[in-house]
Amino acid sequence: MQQLLWRRTMLTLLSLVMLTGMLAACSGKTEQAAEPVANALAGEVPYPASLTYWAPIGNAGTVMKSFSDMGAYQELEKRIGTKVTFQHPPAGQEADQFNLMLASGKLPDVIEYTWGGVAKGPDQAIKEKRILRLNELIDQHAPNLKAVLDARPDLKKLVTTDEGNIYVFPFLRPDEELLTFMGPTIRKDWLDKLGLQVPTTTEEWEKMLIAFRDGDPNGNGKKDEIPFLLRDINVAFVGAFGITDGFYREGNEIKYGPIQPEYKDYLTMLNRWYKEELLDKDYATTDGKLQDAKMTSNVLGSLVTYNGSGVGRYTNLMKGSHPEFELAGAPYPTAIPGKKALGQADSPFAGIGAAVSATAPNPEQIVKWMDYKYGEEGHLLFNFGVEGVSYQMENGYPKYTDEIMKNPEGLPVAEAMAKYMPVNWSGPFVQDKRYIEQYIELPEQKQAMKNWLDADRSKLLPPLTRTSDESSTYASIMADIDTYKSEMFNKFIMGAEPLDRFDAFAETIQSMGIEQAIQIQQAALDRFNKR
């Protein structure tokens, strides 16, 4: 159903683009490169001659210093003439720089950020005249985005606040294939060597891990295998017990996972795996580089990882030195017979987008400029880059060229993409699933996607917005609880804290104010449901 609606949306956008071209042709005017020009569909409002744009540089920072070096933005300037001056905070300082900028009141014209996570919320930013309410501006000057939101009321609900404000040009992911990108991953060649099937339950996982520990699957005659590495990405196994590591919902009732009895079952399993050397003894101090080292040294049997930077990258890294190497993305395991585990899935809108500052001198023009990315031409540009360079159309399908998929400079696909378009992370545009169809090009990746999608997501929360007062109270409560929970999580697993102290752990979290935090989340969910 979602795919049908999206196809209808894209047909609507294409019709708008065709109508614009027809109107321009009838007027006898042709668009000139590098000049701000009026769009007949939007009346007399021209594109802005220039604007300032603040954004974290994200993944592009590995291949460029500014978005002005990105192929998509360079091509956009050629097409419509707007000169953009980009401002990027230093990596690791994005939140601090964002808060300082908002407090100063000295704002660029456009601010791209994760607005859904701002402390006081986007509604307060509108009230404090930091950013603009965009509803009316979109209705009048953004026909492309308006068409997308009108065709997908579910997306419009997500991008609209509890007070009815649309506050950003959003980063939207309309297809489920774009929302699930990580999960349990196993050395398939080890399974084959030991005569095992891909496990689907926690019981089968435990049997597999024991076989990895004792069966010398790497064949070097040493007992050096690390059966399982669990880092901070633990959703894959807490979800086996029907809960999450944070807030979730049972119907429309908010619950907090770490104080549920099922969380003790989860900790008990991990504690047993740790004691029996099934779980990496150094899991708590293993970062990305150490994980890479364990995988590429042929000792790691299973982990929770990403499809691109995990399954795809490790497969390519190991094919030369270990041609037998094969990974399998396993289904999220369940500990409850007959029930699917909870799986990972992002929201189609996670609060990321570009807001127009309240001090921008020409908001109508800026809105029109932003809207270009939601039309057919802009959609292709920001998902696939420059035609003839980073992609070619083949029977109506935008196919990435070897510049992206087999980069002559040896760049990984994600970095090659970043040179031309922001599709591999985020931005104010609609992400196209034809990107992910090519990004996860290996059969192992495609099967991993299929397996990870086969999970329960009904208990996962949509993006919630809290009021200004709620936000400060919630942040104060959860900062202390999150710290305590993380400390105790490792103590329980490593045996430094006995599991019969779990009830005391839950009572401590209760005393730290979790019920008030639950009430805040419940109020936010109730407001969301009424949108």
PESUL-V662745 format. One record per helix or strand. SS is the DSSP state (2 for helix, 1 for strand). FROM is the first residue (numbers start at 1). TO is the last residue. Records with the same first field share a line. If there is no record, write none. Layout:
SS->FROM-TO  FROM-TO
This chain:
2->2-27  40-42  58-62  67-69  71-80  94-104  115-117  122-127  135-141  143-151  153-159  176-178  188-194  202-214  235-241  257-259  261-275  283-285  288-296  307-318  363-374  376-384  402-405  413-418  433-439  443-453  468-494  499-511  514-530
1->38-38  46-46  50-55  83-87  110-114  131-131  160-160  166-166  169-170  172-173  182-187  201-201  226-226  228-229  247-250  253-256  279-279  300-300  302-306  327-329  334-334  342-342  352-357  387-387  391-394  397-400  430-431  456-456
